[in-house]
Amino acid sequence: MSHPDDLLVEIAAMVESQHSSRMSLTVVVPGAVITGRLAPETMWKQRVAEVLRDSDDLARFSAAFTGAGPEGGGDAAAPADRPTHLHFHVARILQGSFGIPDTGGMYRVALKDVSAWTIGDIGYSDQ
């Protein structure tokens, strides 16, 4: 989708403005179906930074998510009026009848890439 769905953009803006991480959503993007809960961008970046900091090999990359990078950080500026991305946490990529990873992952999806979506998590089987 070259132009994001206005309703989906509004939902993303509400997640951002209400600082809520309880909205479940499933999206179709090129090559994947992702299902999980949305998080505000700042909360999502904070959590990704925490996971990276806990890794011996990846800790240096946490700065990119906290605004402490070499040039002062990526998106440390105030968020745009209209969100450009969805930030999923506790999310899974649906592959056949399986959801991966088992524990849920953190995904950032460009709104312009979403071709279809629905409210809620799509169920899957771990068997």
N, CA, C and O of each residue as an XYZ file, in Angstrom:
508
protein
N       0.847     -1.169      0.000
C       0.000      0.000      0.000
C       0.895      1.234      0.000
O       1.660      1.429      0.944
N       0.821      2.064     -1.022
C       1.690      3.235     -1.055
C       1.173      4.348     -0.148
O       1.951      5.179      0.322
N      -0.117      4.367      0.095
C      -0.713      5.343      1.006
C      -1.324      4.563      2.173
O      -2.204      3.730      1.957
N      -0.873      4.820      3.403
C      -1.383      4.057      4.546
C      -2.888      4.262      4.749
O      -3.423      5.337      4.478
N      -3.546      3.228      5.221
C      -4.964      3.276      5.556
C      -5.169      4.313      6.659
O      -4.554      4.219      7.722
N      -6.024      5.296      6.413
C      -6.236      6.383      7.379
C      -6.752      5.873      8.725
O      -6.387      6.414      9.769
N      -7.589      4.846      8.712
C      -8.105      4.292      9.964
C      -6.984      3.630     10.763
O      -6.929      3.765     11.985
N      -6.101      2.922     10.083
C      -4.974      2.288     10.758
C      -4.016      3.343     11.320
O      -3.475      3.171     12.412
N      -3.810      4.422     10.584
C      -2.977      5.527     11.078
C      -3.610      6.126     12.338
O      -2.903      6.448     13.293
N      -4.922      6.275     12.342
C      -5.626      6.808     13.518
C      -5.460      5.885     14.727
O      -5.246      6.358     15.843
N      -5.558      4.575     14.508
C      -5.348      3.616     15.604
C      -3.924      3.748     16.142
O      -3.717      3.766     17.355
N      -2.950      3.840     15.245
C      -1.555      3.994     15.676
C      -1.372      5.281     16.470
O      -0.658      5.295     17.472
N      -2.011      6.359     16.030
C      -1.913      7.634     16.744
C      -2.536      7.533     18.132
O      -2.023      8.120     19.084
N      -3.634      6.796     18.255
C      -4.269      6.623     19.568
C      -3.372      5.819     20.504
O      -3.274      6.138     21.689
N      -2.720      4.790     19.990
C      -1.783      4.013     20.813
C      -0.677      4.934     21.313
O      -0.294      4.880     22.482
N      -0.163      5.783     20.417
C       0.900      6.716     20.804
C       0.422      7.723     21.844
O       1.098      7.942     22.849
N      -0.724      8.330     21.615
C      -1.183      9.411     22.494
C      -1.668      8.909     23.848
O      -1.564      9.620     24.847
N      -2.189      7.706     23.887
C      -2.707      7.168     25.150
C      -1.674      6.308     25.858
O      -1.937      5.790     26.943
N      -0.506      6.154     25.257
C       0.565      5.344     25.832
C       0.045      3.978     26.265
O       0.356      3.493     27.353
N      -0.750      3.372     25.392
C      -1.361      2.077     25.673
C      -0.634      0.970     24.926
O      -0.229      1.151     23.778
N      -0.471     -0.166     25.574
C       0.133     -1.324     24.911
C      -0.819     -2.512     24.956
O      -0.382     -3.663     24.987
N      -2.111     -2.236     24.959
C      -3.095     -3.307     25.082
C      -3.862     -3.581     23.787
O      -4.664     -4.514     23.746
N      -3.644     -2.804     22.737
C      -4.341     -2.990     21.475
C      -3.710     -4.134     20.696
O      -2.532     -4.072     20.342
N      -4.481     -5.171     20.429
C      -4.001     -6.294     19.625
C      -4.366     -6.068     18.173
O      -5.451     -5.576     17.864
N      -3.453     -6.429     17.283
C      -3.646     -6.183     15.860
C      -2.918     -7.269     15.078
O      -1.898     -7.797     15.522
N      -3.457     -7.591     13.912
C      -2.806     -8.499     12.985
C      -2.689     -7.770     11.654
O      -3.664     -7.195     11.170
N      -1.497     -7.793     11.062
C      -1.278     -7.105      9.793
C      -0.673     -8.061      8.771
O       0.005     -9.029      9.117
N      -0.939     -7.762      7.514
C      -0.323     -8.462      6.397
C       0.635     -7.474      5.743
O       0.236     -6.385      5.332
N       1.899     -7.867      5.653
C       2.917     -7.063      4.986
C       3.607     -7.981      3.980
O       3.467     -9.200      4.075
N       4.343     -7.433      3.027
C       4.997     -8.306      2.050
C       5.836     -9.387      2.735
O       6.779     -9.085      3.466
N       5.485    -10.626      2.493
C       6.238    -11.753      3.016
C       5.886    -12.215      4.410
O       6.490    -13.171      4.898
N       4.920    -11.570      5.085
C       4.639    -11.977      6.465
C       3.248    -11.558      6.921
O       2.668    -10.586      6.440
N       2.743    -12.337      7.871
C       1.567    -11.957      8.650
C       2.064    -11.843     10.083
O       2.614    -12.797     10.632
N       1.868    -10.674     10.690
C       2.354    -10.413     12.044
C       1.153    -10.162     12.940
O       0.262     -9.383     12.603
N       1.143    -10.826     14.076
C       0.046    -10.668     15.026
C       0.622    -10.402     16.407
O       1.592    -11.041     16.815
N       0.027     -9.465     17.124
C       0.527     -9.143     18.457
C      -0.069     -7.859     18.982
O      -1.080     -7.373     18.476
N       0.566     -7.318     20.001
C       0.074     -6.081     20.622
C       0.912     -4.899     20.185
O       2.130     -4.992     20.029
N       0.225     -3.783     19.992
C       0.916     -2.543     19.634
C       1.440     -1.866     20.890
O       0.864     -1.991     21.970
N       2.533     -1.156     20.729
C       3.110     -0.378     21.822
C       3.454      1.006     21.298
O       3.752      1.162     20.114
N       3.417      2.006     22.158
C       3.921      3.326     21.752
C       5.398      3.203     21.374
O       6.124      2.383     21.937
N       5.830      4.014     20.430
C       7.197      3.922     19.928
C       8.236      4.066     21.042
O       9.211      3.315     21.073
N       8.041      5.015     21.951
C       9.040      5.216     23.008
C       9.143      3.993     23.915
O      10.241      3.618     24.327
N       8.017      3.375     24.228
C       8.019      2.167     25.060
C       8.719      1.027     24.319
O       9.512      0.288     24.902
N       8.415      0.897     23.027
C       8.999     -0.153     22.202
C      10.514      0.010     22.129
O      11.250     -0.961     22.303
N      10.986      1.238     21.871
C      12.427      1.492     21.784
C      13.120      1.208     23.112
O      14.221      0.659     23.141
N      12.472      1.582     24.203
C      13.051      1.342     25.523
C      13.237     -0.153     25.755
O      14.280     -0.584     26.246
N      12.234     -0.935     25.405
C      12.309     -2.382     25.615
C      13.373     -3.019     24.723
O      14.129     -3.878     25.176
N      13.436     -2.601     23.454
C      14.468     -3.128     22.557
C      15.853     -2.787     23.103
O      16.748     -3.632     23.100
N      16.031     -1.556     23.568
C      17.318     -1.142     24.136
C      17.687     -2.005     25.341
O      18.850     -2.377     25.499
N      16.717     -2.325     26.187
C      16.972     -3.179     27.355
C      17.453     -4.561     26.935
O      18.406     -5.096     27.503
N      16.792     -5.133     25.941
C      17.180     -6.467     25.464
C      18.593     -6.432     24.882
O      19.392     -7.332     25.138
N      18.897     -5.411     24.111
C      20.232     -5.301     23.521
C      21.305     -5.083     24.582
O      22.386     -5.666     24.500
N      21.014     -4.248     25.577
C      21.978     -3.980     26.652
C      22.347     -5.250     27.409
O      23.466     -5.385     27.904
N      21.399     -6.178     27.494
C      21.644     -7.420     28.224
C      22.479     -8.433     27.442
O      22.833     -9.486     27.972
N      22.791     -8.121     26.194
C      23.565     -9.026     25.348
C      25.026     -8.588     25.309
O      25.327     -7.416     25.083
N      25.929     -9.543     25.531
C      27.357     -9.235     25.462
C      27.757     -8.782     24.059
O      28.589     -7.886     23.908
N      27.177     -9.388     23.047
C      27.557     -9.095     21.670
C      26.847     -7.882     21.079
O      27.382     -7.249     20.169
N      25.657     -7.541     21.570
C      24.837     -6.508     20.934
C      24.638     -5.250     21.767
O      23.954     -4.325     21.327
N      25.215     -5.196     22.948
C      24.971     -4.080     23.873
C      25.249     -2.718     23.247
O      24.536     -1.756     23.535
N      26.259     -2.615     22.404
C      26.612     -1.313     21.816
C      25.508     -0.768     20.913
O      25.437      0.441     20.694
N      24.646     -1.637     20.387
C      23.563     -1.196     19.509
C      22.391     -0.574     20.268
O      21.530      0.061     19.660
N      22.351     -0.748     21.576
C      21.243     -0.189     22.357
C      21.188      1.328     22.255
O      20.117      1.920     22.386
N      22.332      1.960     22.023
C      22.383      3.421     21.918
C      21.515      3.941     20.767
O      20.986      5.049     20.848
N      21.369      3.167     19.720
C      20.544      3.594     18.581
C      19.077      3.738     18.981
O      18.327      4.476     18.342
N      18.674      3.041     20.027
C      17.276      3.071     20.458
C      17.021      4.020     21.621
O      15.874      4.256     22.000
N      18.098      4.564     22.184
C      17.941      5.454     23.336
C      18.267      6.901     23.014
O      18.113      7.774     23.868
N      18.717      7.168     21.787
C      19.093      8.534     21.425
C      20.496      8.882     21.870
O      20.871     10.054     21.860
N      21.293      7.874     22.267
C      22.650      8.128     22.740
C      23.691      7.657     21.732
O      24.831      7.373     22.097
N      23.298      7.575     20.470
C      24.217      7.127     19.426
C      25.281      8.168     19.127
O      25.275      9.247     19.719
N      26.202      7.857     18.210
C      27.323      8.746     17.904
C      26.892     10.126     17.429
O      27.569     11.111     17.722
N      25.785     10.222     16.705
C      25.307     11.517     16.227
C      24.178     12.064     17.088
O      23.463     12.971     16.660
N      24.008     11.541     18.269
C      22.969     12.062     19.137
C      21.675     11.286     19.073
O      20.697     11.667     19.717
N      21.643     10.195     18.306
C      20.479      9.325     18.325
C      19.541      9.543     17.170
O      19.370     10.657     16.676
N      18.932      8.440     16.747
C      18.042      8.420     15.606
C      16.822      9.291     15.725
O      16.833     10.427     15.251
N      15.778      8.802     16.336
C      14.490      9.491     16.390
C      14.271     10.161     17.731
O      13.150     10.149     18.238
N      15.284     10.736     18.314
C      15.154     11.323     19.642
C      14.267     12.566     19.645
O      13.825     13.011     20.705
N      14.010     13.120     18.478
C      13.160     14.308     18.386
C      11.718     13.950     18.712
O      11.359     12.775     18.797
N      10.905     14.968     18.892
C       9.499     14.742     19.193
C       8.847     13.951     18.071
O       9.189     14.144     16.904
N       7.897     13.048     18.408
C       7.253     12.234     17.385
C       6.442     13.096     16.420
O       5.944     14.163     16.779
N       6.325     12.608     15.195
C       5.547     13.312     14.174
C       4.067     13.293     14.542
O       3.620     12.486     15.357
N       3.315     14.214     13.914
C       1.879     14.263     14.175
C       1.193     12.974     13.767
O       0.305     12.486     14.466
N       1.605     12.424     12.637
C       1.020     11.182     12.156
C       2.074     10.080     12.217
O       3.154     10.228     11.646
N       1.777      8.984     12.897
C       2.747      7.887     12.970
C       3.048      7.339     11.576
O       2.191      7.368     10.693
N       4.252      6.847     11.388
C       4.651      6.231     10.132
C       4.877      4.735     10.273
O       4.996      4.018      9.279
N       4.935      4.264     11.525
C       5.209      2.852     11.787
C       4.309      2.317     12.896
O       3.825      3.060     13.750
N       4.103      1.012     12.854
C       3.469      0.290     13.962
C       4.598     -0.377     14.739
O       5.570     -0.847     14.147
N       4.473     -0.418     16.055
C       5.488     -1.039     16.899
C       4.823     -2.179     17.667
O       4.004     -1.951     18.558
N       5.187     -3.402     17.308
C       4.608     -4.593     17.923
C       5.519     -5.127     19.009
O       6.743     -5.125     18.872
N       4.910     -5.582     20.085
C       5.650     -6.334     21.098
C       4.784     -7.539     21.433
O       3.587     -7.543     21.145
N       5.376     -8.554     22.033
C       4.685     -9.816     22.289
C       4.005    -10.261     20.985
O       2.841    -10.663     20.978
N       4.757    -10.178     19.897
C       4.204    -10.440     18.569
C       4.852    -11.671     17.949
O       5.954    -12.079     18.315
N       4.129    -12.242     17.002
C       4.625    -13.421     16.304
C       4.396    -13.267     14.810
O       3.423    -12.656     14.368
N       5.310    -13.832     14.054
C       5.120    -13.968     12.616
C       4.424    -15.302     12.418
O       4.907    -16.335     12.882
N       3.295    -15.283     11.732
C       2.567    -16.530     11.481
C       3.170    -17.216     10.265
O       3.246    -16.641      9.179
N       3.591    -18.443     10.469
C       4.186    -19.263      9.414
C       3.415    -20.563      9.374
O       3.617    -21.434     10.221
N       2.530    -20.702      8.396
C       1.666    -21.877      8.365
C       0.779    -21.855      9.592
O       0.069    -20.879      9.831
N       0.814    -22.924     10.370
C      -0.002    -22.987     11.579
C       0.812    -22.669     12.840
O       0.351    -22.915     13.955
N       2.010    -22.128     12.664
C       2.883    -21.829     13.795
C       3.107    -20.332     13.947
O       3.083    -19.588     12.966
N       3.325    -19.896     15.182
C       3.708    -18.522     15.471
C       5.141    -18.503     15.939
O       5.488    -19.219     16.877
N       5.990    -17.699     15.309
C       7.388    -17.637     15.708
C       7.767    -16.190     16.032
O       7.275    -15.285     15.358
N       8.595    -15.935     17.001
C       9.141    -16.879     17.972
C       8.099    -17.251     19.029
O       7.100    -16.554     19.209
N       8.352    -18.351     19.714
C       7.410    -18.844     20.729
C       7.134    -17.809     21.810
O       6.007    -17.692     22.292
N       8.159    -17.064     22.188
C       8.028    -16.117     23.300
C       7.501    -14.759     22.862
O       7.228    -13.906     23.705
N       7.357    -14.548     21.583
C       6.925    -13.244     21.080
C       8.125    -12.378     20.788
O       9.155    -12.484     21.454
N       7.996    -11.526     19.798
C       9.112    -10.685     19.390
C       8.712     -9.229     19.304
O       7.572     -8.858     19.583
N       9.664     -8.422     18.916
C       9.488     -6.974     18.777
C       9.659     -6.642     17.298
O      10.722     -6.877     16.724
N       8.612     -6.097     16.684
C       8.662     -5.794     15.254
C       8.235     -4.355     15.007
O       7.335     -3.835     15.667
N       8.898     -3.720     14.044
C       8.549     -2.368     13.592
C       8.120     -2.503     12.136
O       8.875     -2.998     11.299
N       6.911     -2.062     11.847
C       6.317     -2.232     10.520
C       5.915     -0.865      9.972
O       5.221     -0.104     10.647
N       6.346     -0.555      8.759
C       5.946      0.700      8.125
C       4.462      0.630      7.770
O       4.013     -0.327      7.138
N       3.712      1.641      8.178
C       2.274      1.674      7.885
C       2.011      1.588      6.383
O       1.021      0.987      5.968
N       2.871      2.172      5.574
C       2.668      2.160      4.122
C       2.795      0.749      3.536
O       2.335      0.504      2.421
N       3.411     -0.175      4.270
C       3.589     -1.544      3.781
C       2.453     -2.487      4.153
O       2.420     -3.623      3.681
N       1.526     -2.041      4.986
C       0.423     -2.902      5.429
C      -0.629     -2.967      4.322
O      -1.186     -1.947      3.917
N      -0.890     -4.182      3.841
C      -1.882     -4.347      2.773
C      -3.235     -4.796      3.304
O      -4.251     -4.620      2.631
N      -3.265     -5.374      4.502
C      -4.520     -5.794      5.135
C      -4.287     -5.862      6.630
O      -3.155     -6.043      7.077
N      -5.358     -5.717      7.412
C      -5.222     -5.761      8.859
C      -6.559     -6.093      9.499
O      -7.618     -5.933      8.892
N      -6.486     -6.557     10.737
C      -7.683     -6.821     11.522
C      -7.355     -6.587     12.987
O      -6.211     -6.735     13.416
N      -8.368     -6.224     13.736
C      -8.207     -6.042     15.179
C      -8.104     -7.423     15.820
O      -8.839     -8.340     15.456
N      -7.202     -7.563     16.761
C      -7.058     -8.798     17.522
C      -5.920     -9.669     17.014
O      -5.394     -9.482     15.917
N      -5.560    -10.637     17.865
C      -4.545    -11.629     17.511
C      -5.204    -12.748     16.732
O      -6.324    -13.155     17.039
N      -4.509    -13.240     15.727
C      -4.974    -14.435     15.025
C      -4.382    -15.623     15.749
O      -3.178    -15.666     16.004
N      -5.213    -16.577     16.077
C      -4.743    -17.774     16.773
C      -3.862    -18.633     15.895
O      -3.924    -18.554     14.668
N      -3.056    -19.439     16.515
C      -2.172    -20.353     15.812
C      -1.975    -21.548     16.716
O      -2.359    -21.527     17.886
N      -1.382    -22.581     16.173
C      -1.167    -23.805     16.924
C       0.315    -24.025     17.123
O       1.101    -23.839     16.194
N       0.710    -24.422     18.335
C       2.101    -24.748     18.595
C       2.387    -26.236     18.338
O       3.484    -26.715     18.627
N       1.423    -26.948     17.806
C       1.598    -28.404     17.624
C       1.703    -28.746     16.161
O       1.852    -29.916     15.810
